[in-house]
Amino acid sequence: MNTPIEHQIIMQNGQPAFVVIPYQDFLRFSEITKQKVYFPHEVVHSHTIEEKSLTRAWREYKGLSQEEMAKRMGISQPAYAQMEKPSARLRLKTRMKIASALGISPDQLTLN
């Protein structure tokens, strides 16, 4: 039985050259690529020059204390302080909570 494929790869000189996808997928991907992530100069400076974590750079940019962030997230200040360490490896769920407390996108807490 032949199963319909969702996309088609068009080869040119033995190499993939084009991909044909359903129109609805194209629209969805177009919307995703329109979304841009912005970083204020102060956040970039704090992160790159002063070597602060993006979490700390954003918190300071927003003028919040660690205690205020912890309160917004419903955790203790020492627990939040651990999340600000440059070596911290934050899970997506944690980044989402921090971003919500800061009023930013979770994508603004990573440079990947």
Secondary structure, DSSP 8 states (H G I E B T S, - for coil): -----S-EEEEETTEEEEEE--HHHHHHHHHHHH------HHHHHHHHTS---HHHHHHHHTT--HHHHHHHHTS-HHHHHHHTSTT----HHHHHHHHHHHTS-GGGG---
